[in-house]
Every structure is written in structure tokens, then in C-alpha cells.
Amino acid sequence: MYSKNYVTREDRHVGIWLLSVAALIILMVLVGGLTRLTDSGLSITEWRPVTGALPPLSLADWMSEFDKYKAIPEYQLINKDFSLEEFKYIYWWEWGHRQLGRVIGLVFFFPFMFFLLRGFIAKQNILPLTGIFFLGGLQGFMGWYMVQSGLTDRVDVSQYRLAMHLGLALIIFCLVFWQALRLLQPAQFIARTSKQIYFGYFLIFMVFMQSLLGALVAGLNAGKTYTDWPYMDGDLIPSGLVEMQPTMNNFFENHLTVQFDHRIGAYLLLILVILHFWSQFKHNAPTRLTAGLLLLGVVGQAVLGIITLMQAVPVHLGALHQLGAVFVLALTVFHVYKLRHTPNSYQTV
């Protein structure tokens, strides 16, 4: 099936805007990762979407925020010796994370309204972009829902809610990036669904699930517990993987099992991407270049993950590893977009 293969002035403007939003989401994921790695996420104990945009401006304001932090378990059980300056350090990370969320909302909303009123957005794109905007609002609420889990009975946020928060951010990123590709690289050819395309969608799913497993590892601080590789706790398959009862809890709450699952997910993803690249290369597929870029991305992310683990997740490596996950997802989405819009006759994976 053939379609237009040129970029209009309007599409170019809208596409560049969407790419800018996608870049801000990548930055948001990075800052969110740093907020988690510096244990800063619970420093702001209230959700004030509008008035919260202003940070404390006086010593009295800072002491008021510090007193609110002193009332939660994280301070009472872990950070009881914190000085005001130490509190300010974690506060600025969380404030910056929330502020960037506000900036993304504004960068999306106002250009969207401008382009809509000017007629730059095609009718078929209005509903998807409106949906993305509402997902962004939901993401703001999800962030507060996550923080709320650490304010009463825990000393950190729930790993379940952390995974949900990251997962929704990645979904929004994929939707924005795909829309940008549609506008900046319009398809002359729309391929029929085939095994290779279905396999590409499966790779997106696998990268997404691997990222969620990484969020569980981060939420439990499980990456700092078992730092040997290729062995884990001295064995290829460590004992104690299912020692919790009920058994299902091991996959979400057992530090050993959660990290083991993340490792196995990485191995499986690497094998699948290698097989896919080999199939593309063997058949001289037009998309073999993007398949090769994806393979390089996955290999690089795997190596970075191993180094990060063996160094017990220092802040800079942990942040780079989370950033790498978003870039691998972007490469996968880009590759699948090319699969969907490149003439190809073979049906293998």
C-alpha cells in the first residue's frame, strides 16, 4: 500500500515540536532516575501542581518544608541526622523533577493549541495528540501516587508504583516518538503485516518489560545486593529464588529473584535481537541497518548494566543505565517503524 512520501511545512513544524517533547521526556526519565538514586523522591511531602512550582524562598519556608519531611518515616528511621543543607540537596532534585514535568506539560499544551488553531494538525492526528496530553496529566498524578506510598508506613516508595510511573513515561515517549516519525518520515509504502513486523512489536514489548524489571530492581535497591557476574551469589542459578510465601511475591519483593529476572530478561532480549539482526542481514533486508543499530544499542546497554552492577550501582552509572534503556526503546520503535514502512517480501524474524 502506497501513501505520500513528502513532508509539508506544517508536518515539519509539528514533527520537530514532537521530537522536542520526546527529548524532554528522555531528560525527565534521566532526572527521575537521579532523583531515585539520590533518595530524593520523598523530600517534598505535598502535591501542589500550581503553587508547588515556587521553591522555598526564605529560611522560614525552608524550615517549614524540613519540618514536614521530619514527620515521615524516611527521616525518622534513616536520615535523622540530616542537616538543613543536606535536606536542601535532596529537595532540589525532587523539585527539579516536578518542575520539569510542569515544563513538559506547557511545552506540549501551548504549541498543540497554536498548531491546532492554525490548522497545522491533520484531523486524523488530533485525537492521538489529545490522548497523549491527557496521559501526561495522568503521569503527573501517577508521580504523586508513587510518592504517597512512601509517606506513612515505608522508608521509600513502592516498587510497584515506581514501575507504573516509569512504564507510563515510556508509553508516552513511544507514542510521541511514533507520531513524530509519521510526520517527519512519511511512508511511501505501508507494508503488509508479516512475521518480521510482529516480531518487531514483540521486541518493543520485551524492551518495555525489561525496563519495568529494572524499575523493580531500582525500587528494591536490589542492584546493590548481588554484585558478582556472571555468577549471582556465587552460583549461576542461586538458591532462594522462591523462598517467599506466597510464591508470586518473589517476583516483585524478593531482592534475589527480582535481580535474577532482570538478568535473565537481558540475556533473552540480547538473544532475540541477535537472531533478528542475523535474519535481516542474511536476507539483505532494507532494514538491516536499523536492526544493526538496535543490536549495538542492546549490547551496549547489557555491558553498561554489568559494569553498573559490579560497581554496586553508583549514581552516575545507574543514571546512564536508565538513560540507555530509553535509547534502546527509541531504537526499537524506530526500527519497527522502518519495518512497517519498507517494502519487504520475506517472512522470517
C-alpha positions as MATLAB code, in Angstrom:
seq = 'MYSKNYVTREDRHVGIWLLSVAALIILMVLVGGLTRLTDSGLSITEWRPVTGALPPLSLADWMSEFDKYKAIPEYQLINKDFSLEEFKYIYWWEWGHRQLGRVIGLVFFFPFMFFLLRGFIAKQNILPLTGIFFLGGLQGFMGWYMVQSGLTDRVDVSQYRLAMHLGLALIIFCLVFWQALRLLQPAQFIARTSKQIYFGYFLIFMVFMQSLLGALVAGLNAGKTYTDWPYMDGDLIPSGLVEMQPTMNNFFENHLTVQFDHRIGAYLLLILVILHFWSQFKHNAPTRLTAGLLLLGVVGQAVLGIITLMQAVPVHLGALHQLGAVFVLALTVFHVYKLRHTPNSYQTV';
ca = [
       0.000    0.000    0.000;
       1.432    3.372   -1.008;
       0.996    6.767    0.634;
       2.532   10.235    0.377;
       6.299   10.450    0.733;
       6.857   14.170    1.189;
       6.969   16.404    4.269;
       4.795   19.520    4.249;
       5.861   22.674    6.048;
       3.115   22.115    8.608;
       4.122   18.497    9.225;
       7.746   19.539    9.659;
       6.885   22.100   12.331;
       4.633   19.711   14.228;
       7.129   16.871   13.896;
      10.020   18.948   15.251;
       7.819   20.036   18.146;
       7.006   16.392   18.949;
      10.666   15.423   18.744;
      11.402   18.207   21.225;
       8.756   16.805   23.568;
      10.269   13.318   23.180;
      13.710   14.719   24.054;
      12.272   16.374   27.163;
      10.707   13.061   28.195;
      14.124   11.400   27.879;
      15.547   14.146   30.105;
      12.652   13.611   32.511;
      13.433    9.895   32.785;
      17.091   10.730   33.453;
      16.231   13.263   36.162;
      13.718   10.830   37.631;
      16.412    8.168   37.796;
      18.787   10.571   39.524;
      16.036   11.525   41.950;
      15.617    7.868   42.846;
      19.349    7.158   43.018;
      19.935   10.104   45.374;
      16.964    9.047   47.560;
      15.364   12.442   46.970;
      11.857   11.405   45.955;
      10.224   11.841   49.369;
      11.719   15.238   50.195;
       8.542   17.063   49.080;
       5.624   15.635   51.011;
       2.761   17.520   49.341;
       1.317   17.642   45.847;
       0.692   21.226   44.784;
       0.561   21.251   40.969;
       0.389   25.069   40.737;
       1.776   26.664   43.900;
       4.430   23.968   44.183;
       6.192   25.490   41.184;
       7.769   28.004   43.566;
      10.573   26.633   45.765;
      11.111   27.853   49.333;
      12.245   31.482   49.178;
      13.167   32.193   52.769;
      14.700   30.437   55.745;
      11.250   30.158   57.301;
       9.951   28.465   54.139;
      12.858   26.028   54.181;
      12.302   25.173   57.831;
       8.610   24.587   57.145;
       9.422   22.124   54.356;
      12.081   20.468   56.504;
       9.605   20.037   59.366;
       7.172   18.291   57.017;
       9.948   15.946   55.913;
      10.820   15.216   59.550;
       7.328   13.780   60.032;
       7.796   10.882   57.604;
       9.473    7.506   58.288;
      12.382    8.105   55.895;
      13.678   10.928   58.063;
      12.872    9.291   61.382;
      14.444    5.937   60.540;
      17.198    6.747   58.047;
      18.017   10.458   57.837;
      17.530   11.606   61.435;
      20.937   13.289   61.432;
      20.198   15.343   58.305;
      21.174   18.995   58.373;
      19.175   21.647   56.575;
      21.802   21.779   53.829;
      21.566   18.029   53.289;
      17.794   18.339   53.092;
      18.125   21.116   50.525;
      20.224   18.819   48.325;
      17.537   16.141   48.059;
      14.773   18.750   47.917;
      16.251   20.391   44.806;
      16.383   17.049   42.984;
      12.709   16.336   43.630;
      11.685   19.919   42.925;
      13.613   19.847   39.652;
      11.936   16.587   38.687;
       8.470   18.003   39.332;
       9.340   21.307   37.668;
      10.497   19.536   34.539;
       7.158   17.723   34.471;
       5.402   21.095   34.512;
       7.659   22.360   31.720;
       6.842   19.339   29.559;
       3.136   19.922   30.106;
       3.465   23.555   28.988;
       5.736   22.696   26.050;
       3.117   20.216   24.890;
      -0.065   22.204   25.554;
       0.680   25.652   24.146;
       2.251   24.577   20.813;
      -0.514   21.985   20.461;
      -3.167   24.705   20.776;
      -1.228   27.012   18.448;
      -0.822   24.349   15.749;
      -4.434   23.278   16.174;
      -5.779   26.803   15.741;
      -3.504   27.404   12.747;
      -4.684   24.209   11.075;
      -1.221   22.591   11.099;
      -2.501   19.364   12.656;
      -4.340   16.969   10.361;
      -7.728   15.784   11.569;
      -6.551   12.197   11.982;
      -3.810   13.378   14.363;
      -5.957   15.493   16.690;
      -7.358   12.615   18.749;
      -3.990   10.813   19.249;
      -2.283   14.028   20.346;
      -5.158   14.912   22.674;
      -4.878   11.447   24.188;
      -1.152   11.938   24.732;
      -1.839   15.203   26.554;
      -4.263   13.509   28.951;
      -1.779   10.686   29.508;
       0.712   13.369   30.527;
      -1.748   14.654   33.119;
      -2.258   11.108   34.358;
       1.526   10.772   34.647;
       1.634   13.759   36.985;
      -0.969   12.121   39.209;
       0.906    8.805   38.991;
       4.040   10.539   40.248;
       2.191   11.770   43.327;
       0.557    8.347   43.794;
       4.066    6.886   43.847;
       5.422    9.435   46.340;
       2.393    8.964   48.582;
       3.323    5.312   49.102;
       6.459    6.340   50.997;
       4.998    8.926   53.355;
       3.406    6.780   56.058;
       4.454    3.152   56.513;
       7.583    2.882   54.330;
      11.001    4.499   54.123;
      10.879    4.608   50.319;
       8.320    4.480   47.541;
       6.584    1.291   46.481;
       8.481   -0.571   43.769;
       5.121   -1.383   42.161;
       4.198    2.282   41.841;
       7.719    3.170   40.716;
       7.409    0.650   37.877;
       3.978    2.039   36.963;
       5.355    5.591   36.915;
       8.284    4.668   34.686;
       6.131    2.436   32.487;
       3.657    5.218   31.752;
       6.527    7.606   30.941;
       7.894    5.097   28.418;
       4.469    4.582   26.853;
       4.052    8.333   26.416;
       7.548    8.561   24.930;
       6.792    5.818   22.393;
       3.535    7.470   21.336;
       5.143   10.892   20.917;
       8.155    9.496   19.064;
       5.971    7.413   16.715;
       3.831   10.449   15.871;
       6.983   12.468   15.171;
       8.279    9.754   12.834;
       4.968    9.665   10.960;
       5.245   13.385   10.289;
       8.980   13.719    9.604;
       9.422   10.449    7.705;
       6.089    9.895    5.975;
       5.752    6.454    4.484;
       5.682    5.965    0.746;
       4.969    2.302    1.395;
       2.915    0.705    4.178;
       3.905   -2.940    4.480;
       1.501   -5.785    4.964;
       1.716   -7.345    8.395;
       4.238  -10.152    8.455;
       6.210  -12.302   10.884;
       9.047   -9.809   10.937;
       6.730   -6.941   11.829;
       5.016   -8.947   14.557;
       8.451   -9.881   15.861;
       9.394   -6.197   15.887;
       6.362   -5.391   18.027;
       7.378   -8.236   20.322;
      10.828   -6.669   20.672;
       9.218   -3.392   21.750;
       7.247   -5.337   24.343;
      10.393   -7.102   25.560;
      12.359   -3.855   25.897;
       9.435   -2.316   27.759;
       9.127   -5.270   30.155;
      12.887   -5.300   30.740;
      12.655   -1.630   31.692;
       9.882   -2.419   34.174;
      12.030   -5.179   35.670;
      14.779   -2.585   36.017;
      12.336   -0.325   37.857;
      11.572   -3.129   40.305;
      15.309   -3.614   40.854;
      15.698    0.124   41.496;
      12.671    0.243   43.754;
      14.093   -2.505   45.967;
      17.708   -1.294   45.704;
      18.320   -4.882   44.595;
      21.187   -3.882   42.320;
      23.374   -3.190   45.347;
      22.825   -6.609   46.910;
      24.320   -9.166   44.498;
      27.186   -7.611   42.580;
      29.053  -10.622   41.166;
      28.823  -11.576   37.483;
      28.392  -13.898   35.571;
      27.611  -15.709   38.804;
      24.992  -14.461   41.219;
      25.563  -15.020   44.906;
      28.248  -17.478   43.843;
      26.054  -19.596   41.544;
      24.725  -19.406   38.000;
      21.267  -20.163   39.406;
      21.272  -19.002   43.026;
      19.309  -20.709   45.761;
      16.500  -18.835   47.498;
      14.720  -17.648   44.346;
      11.314  -18.769   45.614;
      11.755  -18.750   49.360;
       8.976  -16.208   49.987;
       5.386  -17.268   50.505;
       3.168  -16.868   48.619;
       5.457  -17.802   45.742;
       4.286  -14.980   43.462;
       5.686  -12.382   45.872;
       9.213  -13.492   44.993;
       8.895  -11.942   41.528;
       8.171   -8.499   42.976;
       9.602   -8.385   46.504;
      12.497  -10.854   46.739;
      15.705   -8.919   46.001;
      17.413  -12.042   44.686;
      14.561  -13.074   42.376;
      13.896   -9.584   41.031;
      17.541   -9.041   40.106;
      17.788  -12.570   38.668;
      14.723  -11.936   36.491;
      16.264   -8.692   35.252;
      19.439  -10.561   34.289;
      17.527  -13.334   32.524;
      15.418  -10.735   30.713;
      18.602   -9.060   29.464;
      20.040  -12.345   28.190;
      16.784  -13.233   26.440;
      16.457   -9.806   24.838;
      20.042   -9.948   23.585;
      19.475  -13.399   22.020;
      16.267  -12.251   20.323;
      17.909   -9.121   18.890;
      20.889  -11.131   17.621;
      18.555  -13.605   15.872;
      16.559  -10.764   14.381;
      19.659   -8.970   13.110;
      21.048  -12.171   11.614;
      17.773  -12.787    9.794;
      17.759   -9.231    8.424;
      21.412   -9.434    7.411;
      21.107  -12.891    5.815;
      18.195  -11.806    3.638;
      19.814   -8.461    2.779;
      16.735   -6.688    4.149;
      16.477   -2.918    3.628;
      16.042   -2.588    7.393;
      19.253   -4.421    8.289;
      20.933   -1.110    9.182;
      18.354   -0.192   11.823;
      18.443   -3.795   13.063;
      22.211   -3.435   13.425;
      21.836   -0.170   15.339;
      19.374   -1.884   17.654;
      21.817   -4.735   18.229;
      24.606   -2.284   19.076;
      22.285   -0.482   21.455;
      21.279   -3.665   23.280;
      24.883   -4.899   23.524;
      25.991   -1.516   24.874;
      23.173   -1.463   27.402;
      23.998   -5.005   28.539;
      27.676   -4.145   29.037;
      26.747   -0.957   30.884;
      24.346   -2.927   33.074;
      27.056   -5.426   34.034;
      29.530   -2.650   34.876;
      26.878   -0.789   36.863;
      26.024   -3.932   38.817;
      29.618   -4.843   39.596;
      30.238   -1.294   40.845;
      27.172   -1.596   43.160;
      25.171    0.988   41.181;
      26.985    4.300   41.674;
      24.726    7.242   40.896;
      26.329    8.193   37.566;
      26.298    4.641   36.179;
      22.786    3.950   37.428;
      21.543    7.090   35.695;
      23.356    6.188   32.468;
      21.863    2.699   32.556;
      18.340    4.092   32.887;
      19.040    6.562   30.098;
      20.338    3.690   27.971;
      17.057    1.853   28.427;
      15.157    4.761   26.855;
      17.568    4.934   23.927;
      17.212    1.191   23.318;
      13.438    1.634   23.348;
      13.754    4.512   20.879;
      15.934    2.400   18.569;
      13.405   -0.423   18.739;
      10.487    1.857   17.921;
      12.455    3.433   15.053;
      13.355    0.005   13.671;
       9.743   -1.207   13.837;
       8.588    1.979   12.123;
      11.017    1.193    9.300;
       9.787   -2.414    9.169;
       6.215   -1.149    8.846;
       7.064    1.235    6.030;
       9.681   -0.522    3.926;
       8.898   -2.905    1.044;
       9.979   -6.394    2.038;
       8.935   -9.831    0.858;
      10.468  -12.313    3.280;
       8.553  -13.523    6.321;
      11.216  -14.648    8.800;
      12.074  -12.948   12.062;
];
